[in-house]
Amino acid sequence: MNDLSTWFFSTDNLEEFRDMWWWIFLWVLFSSIFVYGLAALIGFCTLHKHSQGRWYCLSLAIIGVIVPLTGGIITSAVIAGVYETLAWKMPARVAFIWGAGQTAVAIALSFTRLLPTL
């Protein structure tokens, strides 16, 4: 398990709480930074001439890091704790699904909170 590509395509299972938590958290962090970074880049390209719009894009980029560092740590620990308690082994791809799924749920919740304000 030296690099991410060999880890993702391996057939090894994650058995310890620390390993499950760590890989779920990393996938949450990477996917969140990717999605929010892309949104911030698109926003900055469209709002670069607006005096206050640039700062909104910066806040998107900051949120993309803070959210997984707070909520992502907790939810990843809960998921890994459930697997550990039930003595289930987690395949590598399942850690990716849990991590990217947390980002997808965060995006869906962001959209549902945004639409009622319009």
C-alpha positions as CSV (number, residue, x, y, z in Angstrom):
1,M,0.0,0.0,0.0
2,N,2.6,2.5,-1.0
3,D,0.7,4.7,-3.3
4,L,-3.0,5.5,-3.9
5,S,-3.4,3.7,-7.2
6,T,-2.1,0.4,-6.0
7,W,-4.1,0.7,-2.9
8,F,-7.3,1.5,-4.7
9,F,-7.0,-1.4,-7.1
10,S,-5.8,-3.9,-4.6
11,T,-7.9,-6.7,-3.2
12,D,-6.7,-6.1,0.4
13,N,-9.2,-5.3,3.1
14,L,-8.9,-2.7,5.7
15,E,-9.2,-4.4,9.1
16,E,-8.1,-1.9,11.7
17,F,-10.1,1.1,12.8
18,R,-7.2,3.4,12.2
19,D,-6.8,2.3,8.6
20,M,-10.5,2.5,7.8
21,W,-10.9,5.9,9.4
22,W,-7.8,7.3,7.7
23,W,-8.7,6.2,4.1
24,I,-12.3,7.3,4.4
25,F,-11.2,10.7,5.7
26,L,-8.6,11.1,2.9
27,W,-11.3,10.4,0.3
28,V,-13.6,12.9,2.0
29,L,-10.8,15.5,2.0
30,F,-9.6,15.0,-1.6
31,S,-13.1,14.9,-3.1
32,S,-14.2,17.9,-1.1
33,I,-11.2,19.9,-2.1
34,F,-11.7,18.9,-5.7
35,V,-15.4,19.9,-5.8
36,Y,-15.2,23.1,-3.8
37,G,-11.9,24.1,-5.5
38,L,-13.6,23.6,-8.9
39,A,-16.6,25.7,-7.8
40,A,-14.3,28.4,-6.5
41,L,-12.3,28.5,-9.7
42,I,-15.5,28.8,-11.8
43,G,-16.9,31.4,-9.5
44,F,-13.7,33.4,-9.6
45,C,-13.6,33.3,-13.4
46,T,-17.1,34.6,-13.6
47,L,-16.9,37.2,-10.8
48,H,-13.4,38.4,-11.1
49,K,-14.5,42.0,-11.9
50,H,-17.0,42.1,-9.1
51,S,-15.7,43.9,-6.0
52,Q,-17.2,41.5,-3.4
53,G,-17.7,38.4,-5.6
54,R,-14.0,37.5,-5.4
55,W,-14.2,37.1,-1.7
56,Y,-17.2,34.7,-2.0
57,C,-15.0,32.4,-4.1
58,L,-12.3,32.5,-1.5
59,S,-14.8,31.5,1.1
60,L,-15.9,28.5,-1.1
61,A,-12.3,27.4,-1.2
62,I,-11.9,27.7,2.6
63,I,-15.1,25.8,3.2
64,G,-13.8,23.0,1.0
65,V,-11.0,22.5,3.5
66,I,-12.7,23.2,6.8
67,V,-15.8,21.0,6.3
68,P,-13.8,17.8,5.8
69,L,-11.4,18.7,8.6
70,T,-14.3,19.0,11.0
71,G,-17.4,17.0,10.0
72,G,-15.4,14.6,7.8
73,I,-13.2,13.5,10.7
74,I,-16.2,12.8,12.9
75,T,-18.3,11.0,10.3
76,S,-15.4,8.9,9.0
77,A,-14.7,7.8,12.6
78,V,-18.3,6.9,13.1
79,I,-18.4,4.8,9.9
80,A,-15.1,3.1,10.8
81,G,-16.4,2.5,14.3
82,V,-19.4,0.7,13.0
83,Y,-17.3,-1.5,10.8
84,E,-14.9,-2.2,13.7
85,T,-17.7,-2.9,16.1
86,L,-19.4,-5.4,13.7
87,A,-15.9,-6.9,12.9
88,W,-16.5,-6.3,9.2
89,K,-13.5,-5.9,6.9
90,M,-13.7,-2.9,4.6
91,P,-12.6,-3.3,1.0
92,A,-10.5,-0.5,-0.4
93,R,-13.2,0.7,-2.8
94,V,-15.8,0.9,-0.1
95,A,-13.6,3.5,1.7
96,F,-13.7,5.5,-1.5
97,I,-17.5,5.1,-1.8
98,W,-18.0,6.3,1.8
99,G,-15.6,9.2,1.4
100,A,-17.0,10.5,-2.0
101,G,-20.5,9.8,-0.8
102,Q,-20.0,12.1,2.2
103,T,-19.0,14.8,-0.2
104,A,-22.0,14.1,-2.4
105,V,-24.3,14.3,0.5
106,A,-22.8,17.6,1.6
107,I,-23.3,19.0,-1.9
108,A,-26.9,17.8,-2.0
109,L,-27.6,19.4,1.4
110,S,-26.0,22.7,0.2
111,F,-28.3,22.8,-2.8
112,T,-31.4,22.1,-0.8
113,R,-30.5,24.9,1.7
114,L,-29.8,27.3,-1.2
115,L,-32.9,27.0,-3.2
116,P,-35.4,28.1,-0.5
117,T,-33.5,31.3,-0.1
118,L,-34.0,32.4,-3.7
